[in-house]
């Protein structure tokens, strides 16, 4: 189980009033991008989902080795992507929503 701690938007709260989301990494899509599923559905910017594209926020940061952790940009996906869906298509369908910290 991993934890996603939301720092932006600064006023983010889940249904328990916390800025932390529990979930798990479903897949490493490339050296800078992860597919993440939260335990609870989140609604931001008009989209409700449990599925996130998490990308490394800084140029020198990557997800080459486990445990995957660090500062991330988070984009909500409308649904669980298909197994063969391209990363560029996923990025097009996602909605940038948060900046946070992924902890293993």
N, CA, C and O atoms as a MOPAC input file, in Angstrom:
PM7 MOZYME 1SCF
protein

 N      0.85400 1    -1.17500 1     0.00000 1
 C      0.00000 1     0.00000 1     0.00000 1
 C      0.89900 1     1.23700 1     0.00000 1
 O      1.88700 1     1.30800 1     0.73100 1
 N      0.53700 1     2.19200 1    -0.82500 1
 C      1.26100 1     3.45900 1    -0.90800 1
 C      0.35100 1     4.59100 1    -0.46000 1
 O     -0.86400 1     4.43600 1    -0.34400 1
 N      0.97800 1     5.73200 1    -0.21300 1
 C      0.24400 1     6.91000 1     0.23200 1
 C      0.56800 1     8.06400 1    -0.70700 1
 O      1.72800 1     8.29500 1    -1.04900 1
 N     -0.47600 1     8.79100 1    -1.12300 1
 C     -0.32200 1     9.98400 1    -1.94100 1
 C     -0.73800 1    11.17100 1    -1.08600 1
 O     -1.91400 1    11.32200 1    -0.75300 1
 N      0.23300 1    12.01800 1    -0.72800 1
 C     -0.02900 1    13.17900 1     0.12300 1
 C     -0.16200 1    14.39900 1    -0.78600 1
 O      0.78300 1    14.77300 1    -1.48100 1
 N     -1.33800 1    15.01000 1    -0.77300 1
 C     -1.65100 1    16.12000 1    -1.67300 1
 C     -1.20400 1    17.44300 1    -1.05400 1
 O     -1.58900 1    17.77700 1     0.06700 1
 N     -0.37600 1    18.20000 1    -1.80800 1
 C      0.03100 1    19.52500 1    -1.33300 1
 C     -0.64400 1    20.64400 1    -2.12800 1
 O     -0.83200 1    21.74000 1    -1.60100 1
 N     -1.00700 1    20.39000 1    -3.37500 1
 C     -1.76400 1    21.33300 1    -4.20900 1
 C     -2.87200 1    20.56900 1    -4.90000 1
 O     -2.57500 1    19.54800 1    -5.51900 1
 N     -4.09000 1    20.97200 1    -4.84500 1
 C     -4.55700 1    22.19800 1    -4.23300 1
 C     -4.39800 1    22.15700 1    -2.71300 1
 O     -4.62000 1    21.12500 1    -2.07900 1
 N     -4.01400 1    23.28500 1    -2.15000 1
 C     -3.67700 1    23.35300 1    -0.72000 1
 C     -4.86600 1    23.00900 1     0.16500 1
 O     -4.67800 1    22.57600 1     1.30100 1
 N     -6.08200 1    23.19400 1    -0.33000 1
 C     -7.27000 1    22.93200 1     0.49300 1
 C     -7.91200 1    21.56900 1     0.20500 1
 O     -9.06000 1    21.33700 1     0.58300 1
 N     -7.18400 1    20.67000 1    -0.45600 1
 C     -7.73100 1    19.34700 1    -0.75900 1
 C     -8.01200 1    18.56800 1     0.52500 1
 O     -7.19700 1    18.55200 1     1.44800 1
 N     -9.17100 1    17.92900 1     0.56800 1
 C     -9.51700 1    17.01900 1     1.66600 1
 C    -10.30200 1    15.85500 1     1.09900 1
 O    -11.16500 1    16.03800 1     0.24000 1
 N     -9.99900 1    14.63500 1     1.58800 1
 C    -10.81200 1    13.48900 1     1.20800 1
 C    -12.05700 1    13.45300 1     2.09200 1
 O    -12.30100 1    14.40000 1     2.84000 1
 N    -12.84000 1    12.39400 1     2.02300 1
 C    -14.09300 1    12.36300 1     2.78700 1
 C    -13.87700 1    12.32400 1     4.29300 1
 O    -14.79600 1    12.63000 1     5.05300 1
 N    -12.67300 1    11.95100 1     4.74100 1
 C    -12.36100 1    11.98000 1     6.17100 1
 C    -11.69600 1    13.28400 1     6.60800 1
 O    -11.34700 1    13.43600 1     7.77900 1
 N    -11.51700 1    14.22200 1     5.68500 1
 C    -10.89900 1    15.49200 1     6.02200 1
 C     -9.38400 1    15.47700 1     5.97600 1
 O     -8.74400 1    16.38000 1     6.51300 1
 N     -8.79500 1    14.46300 1     5.34000 1
 C     -7.34400 1    14.32300 1     5.26300 1
 C     -6.84500 1    14.72400 1     3.87600 1
 O     -7.59700 1    14.70300 1     2.90200 1
 N     -5.56300 1    15.08900 1     3.80400 1
 C     -4.96000 1    15.37200 1     2.50500 1
 C     -4.16600 1    14.16600 1     1.99200 1
 O     -3.34300 1    14.30400 1     1.08700 1
 N     -4.41000 1    12.99500 1     2.56600 1
 C     -3.71000 1    11.77300 1     2.17300 1
 C     -4.67300 1    10.78600 1     1.53400 1
 O     -5.79100 1    10.58700 1     2.01100 1
 N     -4.21900 1    10.17000 1     0.44000 1
 C     -4.98700 1     9.13100 1    -0.23400 1
 C     -4.18800 1     7.83600 1    -0.19700 1
 O     -3.00900 1     7.82500 1    -0.55200 1
 N     -4.80700 1     6.76300 1     0.22100 1
 C     -4.16700 1     5.44900 1     0.20100 1
 C     -4.49100 1     4.76700 1    -1.11500 1
 O     -5.56600 1     4.95600 1    -1.68300 1
 N     -3.54800 1     3.97500 1    -1.58900 1
 C     -3.77500 1     3.26100 1    -2.83300 1
 C     -2.60400 1     2.36800 1    -3.16100 1
 O     -1.74300 1     2.09800 1    -2.32400 1
 N     -2.59200 1     1.91300 1    -4.40800 1
 C     -1.47600 1     1.06700 1    -4.82200 1
 C     -1.08400 1     1.36700 1    -6.25800 1
 O     -1.89900 1     1.79100 1    -7.07700 1
 N      0.16700 1     1.13600 1    -6.53100 1
 C      0.68700 1     1.31700 1    -7.87700 1
 C      0.29100 1     0.08600 1    -8.68400 1
 O      0.64200 1    -1.04000 1    -8.33100 1
 N     -0.43600 1     0.31300 1    -9.76000 1
 C     -0.86800 1    -0.79500 1   -10.60800 1
 C      0.19300 1    -1.17400 1   -11.62500 1
 O      0.35400 1    -2.34600 1   -11.96800 1
 N      0.92400 1    -0.15600 1   -12.10800 1
 C      1.87900 1    -0.42200 1   -13.18100 1
 C      2.83600 1     0.74700 1   -13.34800 1
 O      2.46200 1     1.90700 1   -13.17300 1
 N      4.06100 1     0.42700 1   -13.68500 1
 C      5.04500 1     1.43400 1   -14.09000 1
 C      4.93500 1     1.53700 1   -15.60800 1
 O      5.21400 1     0.57000 1   -16.31700 1
 N      4.52900 1     2.70300 1   -16.11100 1
 C      4.30200 1     2.87100 1   -17.54700 1
 C      5.57200 1     3.23600 1   -18.30000 1
 O      5.76900 1     2.81400 1   -19.43900 1
 N      6.42400 1     4.01300 1   -17.66500 1
 C      7.76400 1     4.29900 1   -18.17400 1
 C      8.59200 1     4.79300 1   -16.99600 1
 O      8.12900 1     4.74400 1   -15.85700 1
 N      9.80000 1     5.26500 1   -17.24700 1
 C     10.69900 1     5.62700 1   -16.14200 1
 C     10.22300 1     6.83400 1   -15.34500 1
 O     10.75500 1     7.10800 1   -14.26900 1
 N      9.22500 1     7.56600 1   -15.85600 1
 C      8.74900 1     8.76500 1   -15.16400 1
 C      7.24900 1     8.76100 1   -14.89200 1
 O      6.71600 1     9.75300 1   -14.39500 1
 N      6.55400 1     7.66400 1   -15.20900 1
 C      5.09200 1     7.65000 1   -15.09600 1
 C      4.58400 1     6.35000 1   -14.48900 1
 O      5.01100 1     5.25800 1   -14.86300 1
 N      3.65200 1     6.49800 1   -13.53300 1
 C      3.03600 1     5.34900 1   -12.87200 1
 C      1.52500 1     5.41300 1   -13.02300 1
 O      0.94400 1     6.49500 1   -13.11100 1
 N      0.89200 1     4.24200 1   -13.05200 1
 C     -0.56000 1     4.13800 1   -12.97400 1
 C     -0.88900 1     3.78200 1   -11.53100 1
 O     -0.38800 1     2.78700 1   -11.00700 1
 N     -1.72200 1     4.58400 1   -10.89000 1
 C     -2.01600 1     4.47000 1    -9.45800 1
 C     -3.52300 1     4.38000 1    -9.26300 1
 O     -4.28400 1     5.06300 1    -9.94900 1
 N     -3.95500 1     3.53400 1    -8.32600 1
 C     -5.38000 1     3.39900 1    -7.99200 1
 C     -5.57100 1     3.72000 1    -6.51700 1
 O     -4.95400 1     3.09200 1    -5.65700 1
 N     -6.42800 1     4.70000 1    -6.22100 1
 C     -6.71900 1     5.04800 1    -4.83000 1
 C     -7.81700 1     4.13900 1    -4.28700 1
 O     -8.61700 1     3.59100 1    -5.04500 1
 N     -7.84200 1     3.98700 1    -2.97700 1
 C     -8.86100 1     3.17500 1    -2.32200 1
 C    -10.24700 1     3.80100 1    -2.46500 1
 O    -11.24600 1     3.09200 1    -2.57900 1
 N    -10.29900 1     5.12400 1    -2.45700 1
 C    -11.57200 1     5.83500 1    -2.54400 1
 C    -11.62000 1     6.65400 1    -3.82200 1
 O    -10.59600 1     7.12500 1    -4.31600 1
 N    -12.82000 1     6.81400 1    -4.34500 1
 C    -13.00900 1     7.66300 1    -5.50900 1
 C    -12.79600 1     9.12000 1    -5.11700 1
 O    -13.19500 1     9.54500 1    -4.03200 1
 N    -12.17100 1     9.87200 1    -5.99700 1
 C    -11.87800 1    11.28400 1    -5.76800 1
 C    -12.55200 1    12.08900 1    -6.87600 1
 O    -12.55700 1    11.67600 1    -8.03600 1
 N    -13.11300 1    13.22700 1    -6.51800 1
 C    -13.69900 1    14.12800 1    -7.51400 1
 C    -12.92600 1    15.44100 1    -7.49700 1
 O    -12.87500 1    16.13600 1    -6.48300 1
 N    -12.33100 1    15.76300 1    -8.62700 1
 C    -11.59500 1    17.01400 1    -8.81300 1
 C    -11.82500 1    17.49400 1   -10.23700 1
 O    -11.85800 1    16.69600 1   -11.17400 1
 N    -11.98300 1    18.79000 1   -10.39100 1
 C    -12.14100 1    19.41000 1   -11.70900 1
 C    -13.23500 1    18.72900 1   -12.53400 1
 O    -13.10000 1    18.56600 1   -13.74600 1
 N    -14.31100 1    18.33800 1   -11.86700 1
 C    -15.45700 1    17.76600 1   -12.55900 1
 C    -15.33500 1    16.30800 1   -12.95300 1
 O    -16.20800 1    15.78900 1   -13.64900 1
 N    -14.27100 1    15.62900 1   -12.52600 1
 C    -14.06800 1    14.22400 1   -12.86700 1
 C    -13.96400 1    13.40000 1   -11.59200 1
 O    -13.22900 1    13.76300 1   -10.67400 1
 N    -14.69400 1    12.29700 1   -11.53200 1
 C    -14.62600 1    11.37200 1   -10.39700 1
 C    -13.96000 1    10.08700 1   -10.84800 1
 O    -14.35700 1     9.49200 1   -11.84900 1
 N    -12.93700 1     9.65500 1   -10.10200 1
 C    -12.20900 1     8.45400 1   -10.48800 1
 C    -11.34400 1     7.95800 1    -9.33700 1
 O    -11.13700 1     8.66200 1    -8.34900 1
 N    -10.85100 1     6.75000 1    -9.47800 1
 C     -9.85000 1     6.16900 1    -8.57100 1
 C     -8.50200 1     6.02100 1    -9.27100 1
 O     -7.50900 1     5.66500 1    -8.63700 1
 N     -8.46300 1     6.29100 1   -10.56500 1
 C     -7.27500 1     6.00600 1   -11.36600 1
 C     -6.51200 1     7.28500 1   -11.69600 1
 O     -7.09000 1     8.28800 1   -12.11600 1
 N     -5.20200 1     7.22200 1   -11.49400 1
 C     -4.33000 1     8.38800 1   -11.63700 1
 C     -3.13000 1     8.05700 1   -12.51300 1
 O     -2.61700 1     6.93800 1   -12.49100 1
 N     -2.69400 1     9.04200 1   -13.27800 1
 C     -1.36800 1     9.02700 1   -13.88800 1
 C     -0.49600 1     9.87800 1   -12.98600 1
 O     -0.73800 1    11.07500 1   -12.83500 1
 N      0.50100 1     9.28100 1   -12.39500 1
 C      1.44700 1    10.02600 1   -11.56200 1
 C      2.74600 1    10.14600 1   -12.32900 1
 O      3.30100 1     9.13900 1   -12.77100 1
 N      3.23600 1    11.35900 1   -12.49400 1
 C      4.49300 1    11.56600 1   -13.20800 1
 C      5.48500 1    12.29800 1   -12.31800 1
 O      5.11200 1    13.12600 1   -11.48600 1
 N      6.75300 1    11.97200 1   -12.51400 1
 C      7.81800 1    12.60900 1   -11.74500 1
 C      7.76500 1    14.11700 1   -11.97300 1
 O      7.69100 1    14.57600 1   -13.11300 1
 N      7.80300 1    14.87400 1   -10.89900 1
 C      7.66800 1    16.33500 1   -11.00500 1
 C      8.97000 1    16.99400 1   -11.45200 1
 O      8.94300 1    18.04000 1   -12.10100 1
 N     10.08600 1    16.40300 1   -11.11700 1
 C     11.37700 1    17.02700 1   -11.40000 1
 C     12.15500 1    16.23600 1   -12.44500 1
 O     12.06500 1    15.01000 1   -12.51400 1
 N     12.91400 1    16.95600 1   -13.24800 1
 C     13.64400 1    16.36300 1   -14.36600 1
 C     14.56400 1    15.21900 1   -13.94100 1
 O     14.62600 1    14.19800 1   -14.62500 1
 N     15.27100 1    15.37100 1   -12.83700 1
 C     16.24100 1    14.35200 1   -12.41900 1
 C     15.61300 1    13.21100 1   -11.62500 1
 O     16.30300 1    12.26900 1   -11.23400 1
 N     14.32400 1    13.29500 1   -11.39000 1
 C     13.61500 1    12.25400 1   -10.64200 1
 C     13.08200 1    11.20200 1   -11.61800 1
 O     12.64300 1    11.53800 1   -12.71800 1
 N     13.12300 1     9.92600 1   -11.21200 1
 C     12.55000 1     8.87200 1   -12.05500 1
 C     12.03900 1     7.73800 1   -11.17200 1
 O     12.27500 1     7.70300 1    -9.96400 1
 N     11.34400 1     6.82700 1   -11.80600 1
 C     10.82200 1     5.65000 1   -11.11900 1
 C     11.52300 1     4.40800 1   -11.66300 1
 O     10.87400 1     3.45600 1   -12.09700 1
 N     12.84400 1     4.43100 1   -11.63500 1
 C     13.63700 1     3.31600 1   -12.15200 1
 C     13.64300 1     2.13400 1   -11.18900 1
 O     13.63500 1     0.98100 1   -11.61800 1
 N     13.65700 1     2.42000 1    -9.89200 1
 C     13.77000 1     1.34700 1    -8.89500 1
 C     12.68600 1     1.47900 1    -7.84300 1
 O     12.26300 1     2.58300 1    -7.50000 1
 N     12.24100 1     0.33400 1    -7.33600 1
 C     11.28200 1     0.33100 1    -6.22800 1
 C     12.02900 1     0.58300 1    -4.93000 1
 O     13.21000 1     0.24200 1    -4.86400 1
 N     11.44500 1     1.14200 1    -3.91800 1
 C     10.06600 1     1.60100 1    -3.89600 1
 C      9.93100 1     2.90700 1    -4.67200 1
 O     10.77700 1     3.79600 1    -4.57200 1
 N      8.85600 1     3.00600 1    -5.44500 1
 C      8.58800 1     4.21500 1    -6.20900 1
 C      8.06000 1     5.27700 1    -5.25400 1
 O      7.03200 1     5.08500 1    -4.60400 1
 N      8.77100 1     6.39800 1    -5.17500 1
 C      8.34200 1     7.49000 1    -4.30300 1
 C      8.96300 1     8.79100 1    -4.77100 1
 O      9.93100 1     8.79600 1    -5.53200 1
 N      8.39400 1     9.89800 1    -4.30400 1
 C      8.90500 1    11.21000 1    -4.66400 1
 C      7.78000 1    12.18000 1    -4.95200 1
 O      6.60300 1    11.84900 1    -4.81000 1
 N      8.15600 1    13.39000 1    -5.36200 1
 C      7.18800 1    14.42900 1    -5.68000 1
 C      6.60500 1    14.15300 1    -7.06100 1
 O      7.33200 1    13.86700 1    -8.01200 1
 N      5.27100 1    14.24600 1    -7.15500 1
 C      4.59600 1    13.87100 1    -8.39100 1
 C      3.57700 1    14.92000 1    -8.83000 1
 O      3.03700 1    15.67400 1    -8.02100 1
 N      3.33800 1    14.94100 1   -10.13000 1
 C      2.17500 1    15.59800 1   -10.71100 1
 C      1.13400 1    14.49900 1   -10.85400 1
 O      1.45900 1    13.39100 1   -11.28200 1
 N     -0.10100 1    14.78800 1   -10.50500 1
 C     -1.15000 1    13.78300 1   -10.59300 1
 C     -2.26000 1    14.21400 1   -11.51800 1
 O     -2.78300 1    15.32200 1   -11.40400 1
 N     -2.62100 1    13.33400 1   -12.43800 1
 C     -3.72000 1    13.58700 1   -13.36600 1
 C     -4.73900 1    12.46300 1   -13.22800 1
 O     -4.38700 1    11.28600 1   -13.29200 1
 N     -5.99300 1    12.83000 1   -13.04100 1
 C     -7.06700 1    11.84200 1   -12.94100 1
 C     -7.37500 1    11.26000 1   -14.31400 1
 O     -7.40100 1    11.97300 1   -15.31700 1
 N     -7.60700 1     9.95200 1   -14.33700 1
 C     -8.05300 1     9.27300 1   -15.55000 1
 C     -9.54000 1     8.97700 1   -15.42600 1
 O    -10.00700 1     8.68700 1   -14.32500 1
 N    -10.29900 1     9.03900 1   -16.51100 1
 C    -11.73800 1     8.80500 1   -16.40800 1
 C    -12.09800 1     7.36600 1   -16.04000 1
 O    -13.17100 1     7.12300 1   -15.48900 1
 N    -11.21300 1     6.41000 1   -16.33800 1
 C    -11.47800 1     4.99800 1   -16.04200 1
 C    -10.16900 1     4.22300 1   -16.09500 1
 O     -9.13100 1     4.75300 1   -16.49100 1
 N    -10.23800 1     2.96300 1   -15.69000 1
 C     -9.06700 1     2.09500 1   -15.77200 1
 C     -8.69200 1     1.93900 1   -17.24100 1
 O     -9.53100 1     1.54300 1   -18.05000 1
 N     -7.45300 1     2.24200 1   -17.59800 1
 C     -7.05800 1     2.14600 1   -19.00200 1
 C     -7.00200 1     0.69200 1   -19.47800 1
 O     -6.81300 1    -0.23500 1   -18.69100 1
 N     -7.17100 1     0.53100 1   -20.77500 1
 C     -7.00100 1    -0.77900 1   -21.38600 1
 C     -5.52800 1    -1.15300 1   -21.33500 1
 O     -4.66300 1    -0.28000 1   -21.29100 1
 N     -5.24600 1    -2.44000 1   -21.34100 1
 C     -3.87000 1    -2.93800 1   -21.22400 1
 C     -2.95600 1    -2.38900 1   -22.32100 1
 O     -1.78900 1    -2.09800 1   -22.06200 1
 N     -3.47300 1    -2.24600 1   -23.53800 1
 C     -2.64100 1    -1.82400 1   -24.66800 1
 C     -2.76800 1    -0.33700 1   -25.00600 1
 O     -2.29300 1     0.10000 1   -26.05500 1
 N     -3.40000 1     0.43700 1   -24.13400 1
 C     -3.58900 1     1.86700 1   -24.39000 1
 C     -2.24900 1     2.60100 1   -24.29300 1
 O     -1.48400 1     2.38200 1   -23.35400 1
 N     -1.97200 1     3.46000 1   -25.25400 1
 C     -0.68900 1     4.16400 1   -25.28300 1
 C     -0.63700 1     5.25000 1   -24.21200 1
 O     -1.66400 1     5.78600 1   -23.79500 1
 N      0.57200 1     5.55600 1   -23.78300 1
 C      0.77100 1     6.59100 1   -22.77700 1
 C      0.30500 1     7.94900 1   -23.30400 1
 O     -0.26600 1     8.73600 1   -22.54800 1
 N      0.53500 1     8.23400 1   -24.57400 1
 C      0.08800 1     9.52500 1   -25.12000 1
 C     -1.44000 1     9.62300 1   -25.10100 1
 O     -1.97800 1    10.69700 1   -24.83400 1
 N     -2.13900 1     8.53600 1   -25.37400 1
 C     -3.60400 1     8.54800 1   -25.31400 1
 C     -4.08100 1     8.72800 1   -23.87400 1
 O     -5.05400 1     9.43900 1   -23.62400 1
 N     -3.39700 1     8.08700 1   -22.93200 1
 C     -3.74700 1     8.25400 1   -21.51800 1
 C     -3.56300 1     9.70800 1   -21.09000 1
 O     -4.40200 1    10.26100 1   -20.37800 1
 N     -2.48000 1    10.31600 1   -21.51700 1
 C     -2.23400 1    11.72000 1   -21.16000 1
 C     -3.31500 1    12.63400 1   -21.73900 1
 O     -3.73300 1    13.59500 1   -21.09300 1
 N     -3.76000 1    12.33300 1   -22.94400 1
 C     -4.80700 1    13.14800 1   -23.57000 1
 C     -6.13400 1    13.03100 1   -22.83200 1
 O     -6.88700 1    14.00200 1   -22.75600 1
 N     -6.42700 1    11.85800 1   -22.28900 1
 C     -7.71900 1    11.64900 1   -21.62100 1
 C     -7.69400 1    12.03200 1   -20.14300 1
 O     -8.74100 1    12.05500 1   -19.49700 1
 N     -6.52100 1    12.33200 1   -19.60200 1
 C     -6.40100 1    12.64900 1   -18.17700 1
 C     -6.63100 1    14.13800 1   -17.91600 1
 O     -6.54300 1    14.97100 1   -18.81700 1
 N     -6.92900 1    14.44200 1   -16.64700 1
 C     -7.14400 1    15.82500 1   -16.21300 1
 C     -6.15100 1    16.12300 1   -15.09400 1
 O     -6.23500 1    15.54200 1   -14.01200 1
 N     -5.19300 1    17.04700 1   -15.36000 1
 C     -4.21900 1    17.41000 1   -14.32800 1
 C     -4.96400 1    17.95400 1   -13.11700 1
 O     -5.81000 1    18.83900 1   -13.24700 1
 N     -4.64300 1    17.41700 1   -11.92300 1
 C     -5.43200 1    17.78100 1   -10.75100 1
 C     -4.62600 1    18.11400 1    -9.50700 1
 O     -5.05900 1    18.94300 1    -8.70600 1
 N     -3.45200 1    17.48600 1    -9.31900 1
 C     -2.75300 1    17.66900 1    -8.04000 1
 C     -1.23600 1    17.70800 1    -8.21100 1
 O     -0.68700 1    17.28600 1    -9.22800 1
 N     -0.58700 1    18.22900 1    -7.17600 1
 C      0.84100 1    18.05600 1    -6.94200 1
 C      0.92000 1    17.41600 1    -5.57000 1
 O      0.23400 1    17.83600 1    -4.63800 1
 N      1.75000 1    16.40900 1    -5.45100 1
 C      1.82500 1    15.72600 1    -4.16600 1
 C      3.09600 1    14.93300 1    -4.00900 1
 O      4.03500 1    15.06000 1    -4.79400 1
 N      3.10600 1    14.11200 1    -2.97700 1
 C      4.25700 1    13.28400 1    -2.65400 1
 C      3.79700 1    11.83800 1    -2.53500 1
 O      2.88900 1    11.53000 1    -1.76300 1
 N      4.41800 1    10.96200 1    -3.29300 1
 C      4.11700 1     9.54200 1    -3.23300 1
 C      5.07500 1     8.89200 1    -2.24700 1
 O      6.29200 1     9.03600 1    -2.36200 1
 N      4.51700 1     8.18000 1    -1.28200 1
 C      5.31800 1     7.46400 1    -0.29300 1
 C      4.99500 1     5.98400 1    -0.36600 1
 O      3.83300 1     5.58800 1    -0.45700 1
 N      6.05500 1     5.16700 1    -0.32300 1
 C      5.86700 1     3.71400 1    -0.37500 1
 C      5.40000 1     3.19000 1     0.96100 1
 O      5.18800 1     1.98700 1     1.11300 1

